[in-house]
Amino acid sequence: MKLESESTLEAWQPLPHVPPDSFKNKILFCARLFLDLEVLTTYKDVKNFLKGTRNNVIEVGCGLKPYRHLVPPGVCYRAIDWERSQTCFHYKSSDVLYYSGDIFPLQDNSSDFIFHTEVLEHVYDLRLFISECNRVLSANGSMFFTVPFAARYHYIPNDYWRFTPASLERLLKETGFNYVMVKPRGSDVAVAISKLNAILFRLVLKRTGNPVSRIINMFFFGVLFIVPIALLTIIGHVSILLKIGSPDDPLGYSVYCGKTNE
């Protein structure tokens, strides 16, 4: 049985996904888009979805709000997150409504659009979460979200699920959504490249040993692997752009759905 103390066994936690709200963070944000193919594909689909938002939008599980800047001017943006997000995920942000993780602290039919990115796999009670999304959506409201598929076990032990299109469609329709469209992000080629890059990054950013040995290790492997990492990443970008490979083994899925009118 997995216990919460096992979080100490996670030697390589995901890097914080920062918003481009300063010069330093802009550099980090752009570097993340280039090097992390899963984040890149998520960013593209979030950007396209938010272009069509109007009036108001809610982001659930917002973290540091890396996609807040994509919300069109004049649209009311509200963000909510789990009250333990700082403890379990190392995320704490201003202007966020934190809640206990069950009932959203929002009124019924209070938003036209809802989105969340790479959140659902960390939610144990899926039906309650999706039902709450439905409750706060207005009539004819729309929801967009992304989930990983070829992702390692991360944020241990707060990582519970991997989803298929069939499971997502069934879950959404059983909780009051319709017009469900599930779109793969990337292919098996992008997945293979992401896994190879992850191995190389793990060697470069090794976290064991004393500080001096870690710096030497970072310098040695960084110089050795910088060219292979760059080349592999470029190939990954091309595979996504040209849709090379099988979509049945993607990086993850983007999901678009609408609220059922009663």
FIFI-270547 format. One record per atom (N, C-alpha, C, O): residue in one letter; x, y, z. Coordinates in steps of 0.05 Angstrom, whole numbers, plus 5000, padded with zeros to 4 digits. Example, Ala and Ser with C-alpha at 12.3 -4.5 7.8 and 13.67 -1.06 7.14 Angstrom:
2
A526448865156
A524649105156
A526449345156
A528549345169
S525749555142
S527349795143
S525850015157
S526850235161
end
This chain:
262
M501749765000
M500050005000
M501850255000
M503850265014
K501050454983
K502650694981
K501950895004
K499550945008
L503850985018
L503451175040
L504551445033
L506351465016
E503451655046
E504251925039
E507251975044
E508452135032
S508351825063
S511251845069
S512951775045
S515351845044
E511751635026
E513351555002
E514051794985
E515751764967
S512852024990
S513652264974
S516552324977
S517752444959
T517852234999
T520652285003
T522352104985
T524752154981
L521051904973
L522551724955
L522651834926
L524051714909
E521252044921
E521252154894
E523652334890
E523752564898
A525752214877
A528252354874
A528052584854
A529652774854
W526152564836
W526052754814
W523152854811
W521552734797
Q522453064825
Q519753184823
Q519653374799
Q521753484791
P517253404787
P516953594765
P517953874772
P517453964795
L519154004753
L520054284758
L517554464759
L515654414745
P517654674776
P515354854777
P514754984750
P516655064736
H512254984743
H511455104717
H510755404723
H508455464732
V512555574717
V512255854725
V510956014703
V511255954679
P509456234710
P508356404689
P510456594679
P512356654693
P510156694655
P512156884643
P511657174653
P511057354637
D511857214679
D511157474691
D513657634699
D513357844712
S515957544692
S518457694697
S520457614675
S520057414661
F522657764673
F524657694653
F525757414657
F525957254638
K526457354682
K527457084689
K525356874682
K526056664670
N522856914691
N520856714686
N520056684657
N519256474648
K520356904641
K519956884612
K521956694600
K521256534582
I524456714608
I526556534599
I525856244606
I526056064589
L525156204632
L524455934641
L522055824626
L521955584620
F520055994622
F517555914609
F518155824580
F517255614571
C519755984566
C520355914538
C522155664536
C521755504518
A523955644555
A525655404556
A523955154561
A524454944549
R522055184578
R520154954584
R518654874559
R518354634554
L517655074544
L516155014520
L517854874500
L516854694485
F520454934498
F522154804479
F522954524488
F522854334472
L523554494513
L524654234523
L522654034531
L523053794529
D520254124540
D518253944551
D515953924530
D514254104528
L515853704515
L513953674494
L511053654504
L509153734491
E510753544528
E508153524540
E507053804547
E504653864542
V508753964559
V507854244565
V507354394539
V505454554538
L509054364519
L508654494494
L505954444482
L504454624474
T505254184480
T502654114468
T500254204485
T498154284475
T500654204511
T498554304529
T498254604525
T495954704522
Y500354744524
Y500355034520
Y498855114494
Y497155294494
K499454974472
K498155034447
K495154994448
K493655164438
D494254784461
D491354734462
D489954914482
D487655004477
V491254984504
V490155184523
V489855454509
V487755584512
K491855534494
K491755784480
K489455794461
K488055994459
N489055584445
N486855584426
N484155584440
N482355724430
F483955444463
F481355444477
F480755724488
F478555824486
L482755844501
L482256104514
L481756334495
L480556534502
K482556294470
K481856504450
K478856544447
K477956764441
G477356324451
G474556334448
G472956394473
G470456404472
T474356444495
T472956504520
T471856784520
T472856964507
R469656824535
R468457084538
R467157104566
R466656894579
N466657344574
N465257394600
N466957304624
N468057474638
N467157044628
N468656954652
N469756674648
N468656514632
V471856614663
V473056344661
V474156274688
V475156444703
I473956014695
I475055914720
I477255704714
I476855534697
E479455734727
E481655534726
E481655384752
E481955494773
V481455114750
V481454944773
V484154804776
V485154704756
G485354804800
G487954684803
G490054854788
G491654754772
C490055114794
C491555304777
C494555304782
C496055404765
G495555194804
G498355204810
G499355494812
G498355654827
L501455564796
L502455834795
L501255994772
L502156214766
K499055894761
K497556034739
K499356094715
K499456324706
P500655884704
P502455934681
P501056014655
P502256124637
Y498355964654
Y496856034629
Y494956274634
Y493356334617
R495256404656
R493556634662
R493756854640
R491756984633
H496156894630
H496657104610
H495257054583
H495157224566
L494256804579
L492956734554
L489956814555
L488656804534
V488956884578
V486056964580
V485757234566
V487257414573
P483857264548
P483457514533
P482857744552
P481657704573
P483757984544
P483158224560
P480158254563
P478558204545
G479258344587
G476458384592
G474958144602
G472658174611
V476157914601
V474957664611
V475557644641
V477857664649
C473457594657
C473857564686
C475057284691
C473857084684
Y477357274703
Y478857034709
Y478856984739
Y479557154755
R478056734747
R478156654775
R479656384777
R479456214759
A481156354798
A482756114801
A482255984829
A482156124849
I481955724829
I481655574854
I483655344854
I484555244833
D484455264878
D486355044881
D485954914908
D484755024926
W487054674911
W486954514935
W488554654957
W490654764952
E487554654981
E488854795003
E491554675010
E493154805024
R491954425002
R494554295008
R496454294984
R498354144983
S495854464964
S497554474940
S500454554946
S502254464932
Q500754724966
Q503554804973
Q505054574986
Q507354534980
T503754435004
T505054215017
T505653974999
T507853864999
C503753914981
C503953674965
C505153724937
C506453544925
F504853974927
F505754034900
F507654274898
F508654344877
H508154394921
H509954624922
H508954864906
H510555004894
Y506354904905
Y505155124891
Y503555304910
Y501855214925
K504255564910
K502755764925
K502756014909
K504856124902
S500356124904
S500156364888
S498156554900
S496356484915
S498456814893
S496557014902
S494057014886
S493956904864
D491957134897
D489357154883
D488156884875
D486956854854
V488556684892
V487556414888
V485656354911
V486356404934
L483356234905
L481556144926
L482155854932
L481655674916
Y483255804956
Y483955534963
Y481655404978
Y480255524994
Y481255144973
Y478954994984
Y479854724993
Y482054634987
S478054585006
S478654325019
S479054095000
S480053885008
G478254124975
G478553914955
G476053764949
G476153574933
D473753834961
D471253704954
D469353884939
D469453894914
I467754044953
I465854224940
I467254484933
I468454614950
F467054564907
F468254814899
F466955044913
F464555044917
P468455244922
P467355474935
P466255684915
P466955914916
L464555584898
L463455744876
L460455694874
L459555474881
Q458955884864
Q456055864862
Q455355694837
Q456955664818
D452955584837
D451955434814
D451755614790
D451255854792
N452355504766
N452055644741
N453455914740
N452356104730
S455755924752
S457156184756
S459256244735
S460556454737
S459756064716
S461856124696
S461155994670
S459855784668
D461956124648
D461456024621
D463655824612
D463155654595
F465955844624
F468255684616
F469855584640
F470255734659
I470655334639
I472455224660
I474755084645
I474354954625
F477155104657
F479354944646
F481154854669
F481354984689
H482454624664
H484554534683
H486554364667
H485754224648
T489054384674
T491154254659
T492754064677
T493854154698
E492953814669
E494553614684
E493753604713
E495453594731
V491153614718
V490153614745
V488653354752
V488953254774
L487153254733
L485253034739
L486652784749
L485552634764
E489152734741
E490552494750
E491252514780
E491852314792
H491052754791
H491652794819
H489152814836
H489252864860
V486852764824
V484252774838
V483352484843
V482852344824
Y483052404868
Y482152134874
Y479152094868
Y478351894856
D477552284877
D474652264873
D473852404847
D473152634846
L474152254825
L473752364798
L470952464794
L470452684783
R468952304802
R466152374797
R465352634812
R463952804801
L466252664836
L465652904851
L466853144837
L465553354834
F469353124829
F470753344816
F469453434790
F468853664786
I468853234773
I467553304747
I464753404752
I463853584738
S463253294771
S460553384777
S460653674787
S458853834781
E462653744802
E462954024812
E463554214788
E462554434787
C465154124769
C465654284745
C462954334731
C462454554721
N461354124729
N458754154716
N456954344731
N455454504719
R456954324757
R455154484774
R455754784770
R453854944769
V458254864769
V458855144768
V458755264740
V458855504736
L458555084720
L458355174692
L455455274687
L453555154696
S455255484672
S452655584664
S451555414641
S452955244630
A448955454635
A447755304613
A449355364588
A450155594582
N449855154572
N451455174548
N454355244553
N455855324535
G455255204579
G458055254585
G459855044574
G458954824567
S462455114572
S464454924560
S466654874579
S467455054595
M467754634578
M470054564594
M472254454576
M471754304557
F474754534583
F477154424569
F479054334591
F479454464611
F480354104586
F482454014604
F484353834590
F483753714569
T486753794602
T488753614592
T489453414613
T489353464637
V490153174604
V491152964622
V493552834609
V493652814585
P495452734625
P497752594614
P496952304607
P495052204618
F498552184590
F498151894584
F500751754589
F500951564604
A502851844575
A505551714578
A507151864598
A509351974592
A506251884623
A507652034643
A508451844666
A507051654672
R510751904678
R511651734700
R510051804725
R508651994726
Y510351624744
Y509151664771
Y510451914783
Y512951904788
H508952114790
H510152364800
H508452484822
H506152404826
Y509552674836
Y508352784860
Y507252564878
Y504952574887
I508952364882
I508252134898
I507552224927
I508952374939
P505252124938
P503451924928
P500852044916
P498851904913
N500952304909
N498552434899
N498252424869
N497852624855
D498552184858
D498252134829
D496751874827
D497851654833
Y494251884817
Y492551654819
Y491751514792
Y491251274792
W491651664770
W490451554746
W491951624721
W493451814719
R491551444700
R492151504672
R489651434657
R488251234663
F488951594637
F486251574624
F486451504595
F488451574581
T484451354585
T484151304557
T481751474547
T480151574563
P481551514520
P479251664510
P476551544518
P474651684523
A476451274519
A473951144526
A473151204555
A470851264560
S475051204573
S474451254601
S473651544605
S471851604621
L474951724591
L474352014594
L471552074583
L470052214596
E470851964560
E468252014549
E466051904567
E463952024571
R466451664577
R464451544594
R464151694620
R461951744629
L466351774633
L466251924657
L464752194654
L463152264670
L465352334632
L464152594627
L461152564621
L459552724632
K460452374605
K457552344599
K455952254623
K453652334626
E457152094640
E455752004664
E455552224685
E454052194705
T457052434682
T456852664701
T455652914689
T456053134699
G454152874667
G452553094656
G453753264634
G452853484629
F455853164621
F457053304599
F456353174572
F455852934571
N456353334551
N456053214525
N457953354505
N459753504514
Y457653304480
Y459553414459
Y462453354467
Y464153534465
V462953114476
V465653044485
V467452994462
V466852824445
M469753134461
M471753074440
M474453044454
M475253224469
V475752814450
V478252754462
V480352754440
V480152594421
K482352924443
K484452954422
K487152874433
K487952974454
P488652694419
P491252624428
P493252844425
P493053004405
R495152874443
R497253064440
R499952924435
R500952784453
G500952954411
G503452824404
G502952534396
G500652444393
S505152384393
S504952104384
S507051944398
S508452034416
D507351684390
D509351514403
D512151614397
D514051564413
V512551754375
V515151874369
V515852084390
V518052084401
A513952264395
A514452474415
A514852354443
A516452444459
V513352134449
V513652004474
V516451884477
V517751914498
A517451744456
A520051624457
A522251834462
A524051794477
I521952064448
I523952274451
I523752394479
I525852454491
S521352434489
S521052544516
S522352354537
S523552454556
K522052094533
K523251904552
K526251914551
K527651904572
L527351924527
L530251944524
L531352204537
L533352194551
N529952424532
N530752674544
N530652664574
N532352774588
A528552524585
A528352504614
A530652354626
A531652424647
I531652144612
I533951994621
I536452174621
I537952174641
L536752324600
L539152504598
L539052724620
L541052784632
F536652834624
F536453044644
F536952934672
F538053064689
R536152684677
R536552564703
R539552524708
R540452554730
L541052464687
L543952444690
L545252714694
L547152744710
V544252914680
V545353184683
V544753304710
V546553414723
L542353274719
L541453404744
L541253204767
L539353204783
K543153024768
K543252824789
K543152964817
K544653154821
R541552864835
R541152994861
R542452844884
R541952914907
T543952644878
T545352494900
T548252594902
T549352714884
G549452534925
G552252614929
G552452884942
G550453014947
N554952974947
N555353234959
N555053454939
N555153394915
P554753704947
P554353924928
P556553954907
P555954004884
V559053914915
V561253934895
V561053724874
V561453784850
S560553474882
S560253254862
S557953304843
S557953224820
R555753424854
R553453474837
R554053694816
R553153674794
I555553894824
I556354104806
I558153994784
I557854054760
I560053824792
I561853694772
I560253514753
I560753524729
N558453364765
N556753194749
N555053354729
N554853274705
M553953574738
M552253744721
M553953854698
M552953864675
F556353954704
F558054064683
F558853854663
F558653894639
F559753614673
F560653404655
F558453304637
F558753294612
F556253214648
F554153104632
F552653324616
F551653264595
G552553574627
G551353784612
G552753834586
G551453864565
V555453854587
V556953894562
V556653654544
V556453684519
L556653414555
L556553174540
L553853134525
L553753044503
F551653214539
F548953154528
F547453394517
F545253364507
I548653634518
I547153864508
I546353844479
I544153924471
V548153744462
V547553714434
V545453494429
V543553544414
P545853254440
P543753054436
P540953134446
P538953084433
I540853274469
I538253374479
I536953564460
I534653544454
A538553754449
A537553954431
A536553814405
A534353884395
L538053634394
L537353494370
L534753324374
L532953334357
L534753174395
L532353014401
L529853184404
L527753114394
T530153404418
T527853584422
T526853704396
T524453714392
I528653774378
I527853884352
I526353674336
I524353734324
I527353424337
I525953204323
I523153174335
I521253124321
G522953194362
G520353174374
G518453394365
G516053334359
H519353634362
H517753864352
H516753804324
H514453854317
V518553694307
V517853634280
V515753414279
V513853434263
S516053214296
S514052994296
S511353094304
S509352994294
I511253284322
I508653404330
I507453574308
I505053554302
L509153734296
L508253914274
L507253764250
L505153834239
L508653544243
L507953394219
L506153154226
L505452994208
K505553114251
K503852894261
K505052624253
K503652454241
I507552594258
I508952344252
I508652154276
I509052224299
G508051904270
G507751694291
G504851624297
G503051734285
S504551444315
S501851344323
S500651524344
S501851574365
P498151614340
P496751774360
P495551604382
P494451714401
D495751334379
D494651164400
D496451124424
D495751004444
D498851244423
D500651234446
D501851524449
D504151564445
P500051714457
P500851994457
P502152084483
P502351924503
L503052334483
L503952454508
L501652484528
L502052434552
G499352554517
G496952594534
G494552654517
G494652634492
Y492452744530
Y489952804515
Y488953084523
Y489153164546
S487753224503
S486253464508
S483353404505
S482553264486
V481753504523
V478853434523
V477153684522
V477553874536
Y475253684503
Y473353904500
Y470553784505
Y469853574494
C468953924521
C466253824526
C464354054534
C465354264541
G461754004531
G459754204538
G457854094559
G457553854563
K456654284573
K454754204594
K452054124581
K451054254563
T450853914592
T448353814582
T446054004591
T445854064614
N444454094572
N442054254579
N439854064590
N439353854578
E438654144612
E436553984624
E433854124620
E431854024629
end
